[in-house]
Amino acid sequence: EKGSDEFSGKVKKILGSVGMLGESGTKDILNVCTYMSKNNLSYDSKTTLNAYAEYLCEDPKIVKQRIRRAIKRGLTNVASLGIEDYYNDSFNEYSHTLFNFDTVRMEMDLLRGKSQYGGRPTVDRFFEGLEALCEL
């Protein structure tokens, strides 16, 4: 399927841009996106990840946790980009689409030592942002 290969390439490029390719949950994110693309589905917070976990024969909570950890790594990397260069293109694009900007700001404060707590990314926001960036 040419469409889903192209889509997977776009998703990989974005995940690479936010420094997530080495994370174990990244494979899950790619697989979920490929599944959505091949079946012409939009991300749905209630069913998409549960269906994927069922397909893997794994506990949905474990799958979501793995994905959440990968997304947290992406959040930390985007926040680092913002600290280095607030006008960085990747920072500006991804801090508003893949993450809630307040979440990114909280993570930046943690990295600067101004706060004990980092941002908490949401899986739903991340997938919806990926979908929007790749125009599924």
Contact map, one row per residue, 1 for C-alpha under 8 A:
1111100000000000000000000000000000000100000000000000000000000000000000000000000000000000000000000000000000000000000000000000000000000000
1111110000000000000000000000000000000000000000000000000000000000000000000000000000000000000000000000000000000000000000000000000000000000
1111111000000000000000000000000000001000000000000000000000000000000000000000000000000000000000000000000000000000000000000000000000000000
1111111100000000000000000000000001001100000000000000000000000000000000000000000000000000000000000000000000000000000000000000000000000000
1111111110000000000000000000000001000000000000000000000000000000000000000000000000000000000000000000000000000000000000000000000000000000
0111111111000000000000000000000000000000000000000000000000000000000000000000000000000000000000000000000000000000000000000000000000000000
0011111111100000000000000000000001001000000000000000000000000000000000000000000000000000000000000000000000000000000000000000000000000101
0001111111110000000000000000010011000000000000000000000000000000000000000000000000000000000000000000000000000000000000000000000000000000
0000111111111000000000000000000000000000000000000000000000000000000000000000000000000000000000000000000000000000000000000000000000000000
0000011111111100000000000000000000000000000000000000000000000000000000000000000000000000000000000000000000000000000000000000000000000100
0000001111111110000000000000010010000000000000000000000000000000000000000000000000000000000000000000000000000000000000000000000001000100
0000000111111111000010000000010000000000000000000000000000000000000000000000000000000000000000000000000000000000000000000000000000000000
0000000011111111100000000000000000000000000000000000000000000000000000000000000000000000000000000000000000000000000000000000000000000000
0000000001111111110000000000000000000000000000000000000000000000000000000000000000000000000000000000000000000000000000000000000000000000
0000000000111111111110000100000000000000000000000000000000000000000000000100000000000000000000000000000000000000000000000000000000000000
0000000000011111111110000000000000000000000000000000000000000000000000000000000000000000000000000000000000000000000000000000000000000000
0000000000001111111100000000000000000000000000000000000000000000000000000000000000000000010000000000000000000000000000000000000000000000
0000000000000111111100000000000000000000000000000000000000000000000000000110110000000000010001000000000000000000000000000000000000000000
0000000000000011111111000000000000000000000000000000000000000000000000001100100000000000000000000000000000000000000000000000000000000000
0000000000000011111111100100000000000000000000000000000000000000000001101100000000000000000000000000000000000000000000000000000000000000
0000000000010011001111100100000000000000000000000000000000000000000000000000000000000000000000000000000000000000000000000000000000000000
0000000000000000001111110100000000000000000000000000000000000000000000000000000000000000000000000000000000000000000000000000000000000000
0000000000000000000111111110000000000000000000000000000000000000000001001000000000000000000000000000000000000000000000000000000000000000
0000000000000000000001111111000000000000000000000000000000000000011001000000000000000000000000000000000000000000000000000000000000000000
0000000000000000000000111111100000000000000000000000000000000010011111000000000000000000000000000000000000000000000000000000000000000000
0000000000000010000111111111110000000000000000000000000000000000001001000000000000000000000000000000000000000000000000000000000000000000
0000000000000000000000111111111000000000000000000000000000000000000000000000000000000000000000000000000000000000000000000000000000000000
0000000000000000000000011111111100000000000000000000000000000010001000000000000000000000000000000000000000000000000000000000000000000000
0000000000000000000000001111111110000000000000000000000000000000001000000000000000000000000000000000000000000000000000000000000000000000
0000000100110000000000000111111111000000000000000000000000000000000000000000000000000000000000000000000000000000000000000000000000000000
0000000000000000000000000011111111100000000000000000000000000000000000000000000000000000000000000000000000000000000000000000000000000000
0000000000000000000000000001111111110000000000011001000000000000000000000000000000000000000000000000000000000000000000000000000000000000
0000000100100000000000000000111111111000000000000000000000000000000000000000000000000000000000000000000000000000000000000000000000000000
0001101100000000000000000000011111111100000000000000000000000000000000000000000000000000000000000000000000000000000000000000000000000000
0000000000000000000000000000001111111110000000000000000000000000000000000000000000000000000000000000000000000000000000000000000000000000
0000000000000000000000000000000111111111111000000000000000000000000000000000000000000000000000000000000000000000000000000000000000000000
0011001000000000000000000000000011111111100000000000000000000000000000000000000000000000000000000000000000000000000000000000000000000001
1001000000000000000000000000000001111111100000000000000000000000000000000000000000000000000000000000000000000000000000000000000000000000
0000000000000000000000000000000000111111100000000000000000000000000000000000000000000000000000000000000000000000000000000000000000000000
0000000000000000000000000000000000011111110000000000000000000000000000000000000000000000000000000000000000000000000000000000000000000001
0000000000000000000000000000000000011111111000000000000000000000000000000000000000000000000000000000000000000000000000000000000000000000
0000000000000000000000000000000000010001111100000000000000000000000000000000000000000000000000000000000000000000000000000000000000100001
0000000000000000000000000000000000010000111110010000000000000000000000000000000000000000000000000000000000000000000000000000001100100000
0000000000000000000000000000000000000000011111110000000000000000000000000000000000000000000000000000000000000000000000000001000000000000
0000000000000000000000000000000000000000001111111000000000000000000000000000000000000000000000000000000000000000000000000001000000000000
0000000000000000000000000000000000000000000111111100000000000000000000000000000000000000000000000000000000000000000000000000000000000000
0000000000000000000000000000000000000000000111111110000000000000000000000000000000000000000000000000000000000000000000000000000000000000
0000000000000000000000000000000100000000001111111111000000000000000000000000000000000000000000000000000000000000000000000000000000000000
0000000000000000000000000000000100000000000011111111100000010011000000000000000000000000000000000000000000000000000000000000000000000000
0000000000000000000000000000000000000000000001111111110000010000000000000000000000000000000000000000000000000000000000000000000000000000
0000000000000000000000000000000000000000000000111111111000000000000000000000000000000000000000000000000000000000000000000000000000000000
0000000000000000000000000000000100000000000000011111111100000000000000000000000000000000000000000000000000000000000000000000000000000000
0000000000000000000000000000000000000000000000001111111111110010000000000000000000000000000000000000000000000000000000000000000000000000
0000000000000000000000000000000000000000000000000111111111110000000000000000000000000000000000000000000000000000000000000000000000000000
0000000000000000000000000000000000000000000000000011111111000000000000000000000000000000000000000000000000000000000000000000000000000000
0000000000000000000000000000000000000000000000000001111111000000000000000000000000000000000000000000000000000000000000000000000000000000
0000000000000000000000000000000000000000000000000000111111100000000000000000000000000000000000000000000000000000000000000000000000000000
0000000000000000000000000000000000000000000000000000111111110110000000000000000000000000000000000000000000000000000000000000000000000000
0000000000000000000000000000000000000000000000000000110011111110000000000000000000000000000000000000000000000000000000000000000000000000
0000000000000000000000000000000000000000000000001100110001111111000000000000000000000000000000000000000000000000000000000000000000000000
0000000000000000000000000000000000000000000000000000000000111111100000000000000000000000000000000000000000000000000000000000000000000000
0000000000000000000000000000000000000000000000000000000001111111110000000000000000000000000000000000000000000000000000000000000000000000
0000000000000000000000001001000000000000000000001000100001111111111000000000000000000000000000000000000000000000000000000000000000000000
0000000000000000000000000000000000000000000000001000000000011111111100000000000000000000000000000000000000000000000000000010000000000000
0000000000000000000000000000000000000000000000000000000000001111111110000000000000000000000000000000000000000000000000000000000000000000
0000000000000000000000011000000000000000000000000000000000000111111111000000000000000000000000000000000000000000000000000000000000000000
0000000000000000000000011101100000000000000000000000000000000011111111100000000000000000000000000000000000000000000000000010000000000000
0000000000000000000000001000000000000000000000000000000000000001111111110000000000000000000000000000000000000000000000001110000000000000
0000000000000000000000001000000000000000000000000000000000000000111111111000000000000000000000000000000000000000000000000000000000000000
0000000000000000000100111100000000000000000000000000000000000000011111111100000000000000000000000000000000000000000000000000000000000000
0000000000000000000100000000000000000000000000000000000000000000001111111110000000000000000000000000000000000000000000001010010000000000
0000000000000000000000000000000000000000000000000000000000000000000111111111000000000000000000000000000000000000000000011000000000000000
0000000000000000001100100000000000000000000000000000000000000000000011111111100000000000000000000000000000000000000000000000000000000000
0000000000000010011100000000000000000000000000000000000000000000000001111111110000000000000000000000000000000000000000000000000000000000
0000000000000000010000000000000000000000000000000000000000000000000000111111111000000000000000000010000100100000000000101000000000000000
0000000000000000000000000000000000000000000000000000000000000000000000011111111100000000000000000000000100110000000000000000000000000000
0000000000000000011000000000000000000000000000000000000000000000000000001111111110000000000000000000000000000000000000000000000000000000
0000000000000000010000000000000000000000000000000000000000000000000000000111111111000000011001100000000100000000000000000000000000000000
0000000000000000000000000000000000000000000000000000000000000000000000000011111111100000001000100000000110110010000000000000000000000000
0000000000000000000000000000000000000000000000000000000000000000000000000001111111110000000000000000000000010010000000000000000000000000
0000000000000000000000000000000000000000000000000000000000000000000000000000111111111101011000000000000000000000000000000000000000000000
0000000000000000000000000000000000000000000000000000000000000000000000000000011111111111001000000000000000010000000000000000000000000000
0000000000000000000000000000000000000000000000000000000000000000000000000000001111111100000000000000000000010000000000000000000000000000
0000000000000000000000000000000000000000000000000000000000000000000000000000000111111100000000000000000000000000000000000000000000000000
0000000000000000000000000000000000000000000000000000000000000000000000000000000011111111000000000000000000000000000000000000000000000000
0000000000000000000000000000000000000000000000000000000000000000000000000000000011111111001100000000000000000000000000000000000000000000
0000000000000000000000000000000000000000000000000000000000000000000000000000000001001111101100000000000000000000000000000000000000000000
0000000000000000000000000000000000000000000000000000000000000000000000000000000011001111111100000000000000000000000000000000000000000000
0000000000000000000000000000000000000000000000000000000000000000000000000000000000000011111110000000000000000000000000000000000000000000
0000000000000000110000000000000000000000000000000000000000000000000000000000010010000001111111000000000000000000000000000000000000000000
0000000000000000000000000000000000000000000000000000000000000000000000000000011011000111111111100000000000000000000000000000000000000000
0000000000000000000000000000000000000000000000000000000000000000000000000000000000000111111111110000000000000000000000000000000000000000
0000000000000000000000000000000000000000000000000000000000000000000000000000000000000000111111111000000000000000000000000000000000000000
0000000000000000010000000000000000000000000000000000000000000000000000000000010000000000011111111110000000000000000000000000000000000000
0000000000000000000000000000000000000000000000000000000000000000000000000000011000000000001111111111100100000000000000000000000000000000
0000000000000000000000000000000000000000000000000000000000000000000000000000000000000000000111111111100000000000000000000000000000000000
0000000000000000000000000000000000000000000000000000000000000000000000000000000000000000000011111111000000000000000000000000110011011000
0000000000000000000000000000000000000000000000000000000000000000000000000000000000000000000001111111000000000000000000000000111111000000
0000000000000000000000000000000000000000000000000000000000000000000000000010000000000000000001111111101100000000000000001100110010000000
0000000000000000000000000000000000000000000000000000000000000000000000000000000000000000000000111111111100000000000000001000100000000000
0000000000000000000000000000000000000000000000000000000000000000000000000000000000000000000000110011111110000000000000000000000000000000
0000000000000000000000000000000000000000000000000000000000000000000000000000000000000000000000000001111111000000000000100000000000000000
0000000000000000000000000000000000000000000000000000000000000000000000000000000000000000000000000011111111100000000001111000000000000000
0000000000000000000000000000000000000000000000000000000000000000000000000011011000000000000000100011111111110000000000100000000000000000
0000000000000000000000000000000000000000000000000000000000000000000000000000001000000000000000000000111111111000000000100000000000000000
0000000000000000000000000000000000000000000000000000000000000000000000000000000000000000000000000000011111111100001011100000000000000000
0000000000000000000000000000000000000000000000000000000000000000000000000011001000000000000000000000001111111110000011100000000000000000
0000000000000000000000000000000000000000000000000000000000000000000000000001001101100000000000000000000111111111000001000000000000000000
0000000000000000000000000000000000000000000000000000000000000000000000000000000000000000000000000000000011111111111001000000000000000000
0000000000000000000000000000000000000000000000000000000000000000000000000000000000000000000000000000000001111111111111000000000000000000
0000000000000000000000000000000000000000000000000000000000000000000000000000001100000000000000000000000000111111110001000000000000000000
0000000000000000000000000000000000000000000000000000000000000000000000000000000000000000000000000000000000011111111000000000000000000000
0000000000000000000000000000000000000000000000000000000000000000000000000000000000000000000000000000000000001111111100000000000000000000
0000000000000000000000000000000000000000000000000000000000000000000000000000000000000000000000000000000000001111111100000000000000000000
0000000000000000000000000000000000000000000000000000000000000000000000000000000000000000000000000000000001001101111111000000000000000000
0000000000000000000000000000000000000000000000000000000000000000000000000000000000000000000000000000000000000100111111000000000000000000
0000000000000000000000000000000000000000000000000000000000000000000000000000000000000000000000000000000001100100001111100000000000000000
0000000000000000000000000000000000000000000000000000000000000000000000000000000000000000000000000000001001111110001111110000000000000000
0000000000000000000000000000000000000000000000000000000000000000000000000010000000000000000000000000011111100000000011111000000000000000
0000000000000000000000000000000000000000000000000000000000000000000000010000000000000000000000000000001000000000000001111100000000000000
0000000000000000000000000000000000000000000000000000000000000000000100110010000000000000000000000011001000000000000000111110110000000000
0000000000000000000000000000000000000000000000000000000000000000000100000000000000000000000000000010000000000000000000011111110000000000
0000000000000000000000000000000000000000000000000000000000000001001100100000000000000000000000000000000000000000000000001111111000000000
0000000000000000000000000000000000000000000110000000000000000000000000000000000000000000000000000000000000000000000000000111111100000000
0000000000000000000000000000000000000000000000000000000000000000000000000000000000000000000000001111000000000000000000001111111110000000
0000000000000000000000000000000000000000000000000000000000000000000000100000000000000000000000001110000000000000000000001111111111000000
0000000000000000000000000000000000000000001000000000000000000000000000000000000000000000000000000100000000000000000000000011111111100000
0000000000000000000000000000000000000000001000000000000000000000000000000000000000000000000000000100000000000000000000000001111111110000
0000000000000000000000000000000000000000000000000000000000000000000000000000000000000000000000001110000000000000000000000000111111111000
0000000000100000000000000000000000000000000000000000000000000000000000000000000000000000000000001100000000000000000000000000011111111100
0000000000000000000000000000000000000000011000000000000000000000000000000000000000000000000000000000000000000000000000000000001111111111
0000000000000000000000000000000000000000000000000000000000000000000000000000000000000000000000001000000000000000000000000000000111111111
0000000000000000000000000000000000000000000000000000000000000000000000000000000000000000000000001000000000000000000000000000000011111110
0000001001100000000000000000000000000000000000000000000000000000000000000000000000000000000000000000000000000000000000000000000001111111
0000000000000000000000000000000000000000000000000000000000000000000000000000000000000000000000000000000000000000000000000000000000111111
0000001000000000000000000000000000001001010000000000000000000000000000000000000000000000000000000000000000000000000000000000000000110111
